[in-house]
Amino acid sequence: MAAPATGSATAVSTDKPAVRRVLVDEGSAGQRLDNFLLRELKGVPKTHVYRLIRSGEVRLNKGRAQADSRVELGDEVRIPPVRVPEKAEAPAAPAREFPVVFEDEHLLVIDKPAGVAVHGGSGVSYGVIEALRRSRPDAKFLELVHRLDKETSGLLMIAKKRSALTDLQDQLRDRETGKTYAALVWGEWPEKLKVIDVPLVKFTGSDGERWVRPGKAEEPEAKRSISLVKVVQRTPRFSLLDVTIKTGRTHQIRVHLQQAGHAIVGDPKYGDFERNRELARGPLKFDRMFLHARRLRFTHPATGAELTLEAPLPPECAKLMTP
């Protein structure tokens, strides 16, 4: 019998796949069994991983388990022989740190710049999380708590412990956090329009890209989405808004503001392309989307303290608001 491995094991050889017995370490404790296996068996289709669990070939402490079973520190997971497809080795992410807004042993909050993806995938070799892991090789655990669009700047939470990750994600799911974004839109936002309660539907366009559109409550795919809007400043061309989201749908703010007739300045997907082009070519050379995660309120996962963190507008955004 092979001795149990500890830690997060790497993919097995594709030549002679063999049974592996992996001991759950601190970084994986509390994770669902299916998610644990998906990380251990990178490249194996999800459908195959779930089939292995249902068939009983995967064992947790020598017994059968369900996909939603939680693995705990010291548990032994038996992983049956699985042939992992060979992949061309992706270029290593360059080590990179980002402006730190808050950090302790449980949590890291950074001010993400616009134009940087939060993780690799969909044609992106690497993102914030890969760069941070590269720059912090001794870190046992670094995982994204939530996501920001590549074009969006601002506050991003990264958990440094599994317990912090699950606690913060529970807060997000239960809407116990406050996330406020600064969004600059074209035109004069109606002062009375303070609540947008419009369901959203995700779909894949003919271009193969992921899109979101306003939906109707009776549509099966429609997800209720709520954004609270407050006017902060007006200029002859723009309205600067504080948008606090009560739900965290994909592209929620971008689509909510666009469907109200006021697209976000610089939005390359749902925006006013002609005016965006003029702004990028004009004297200010503003060529990004003006959406910035500026304030984050949550309960610290270990101490229980109520934290409110803020990130100022990036210089290029602040300059656009100067009269």
Buried (B, 14 or more C-beta within 10 A) or exposed (E): EEEBBEEBBEBBEEEEBEBBBBBBBBBBBBBBBBBBBBEBBEEBEEEEBBEBBEEEBBBBEEEEBEBEBBBEEEBBBBBBEBBBEEEEEEEEBEEEEBEEBBEEEBBBBBBBEBEBBBBBEEEEEBBBBBBBBBBBEEEEBBBBBBBBBBBBBBBBBBBBBBBBBBBBBEBBEEEEBBBBBBBBBBEBBEEEBEEBEBBBBBEEEEEEEEBBBBBEEEEEEBBEBBBBBEBEEEEEEBBBBBBBBBBBBBBBBBBBBBBBEBBBBBBEBBBBEEBBEEBEEEEEEBBBBBBBBBBBBBBBBBEEEEBEBBBEBBEBBEEBBEE
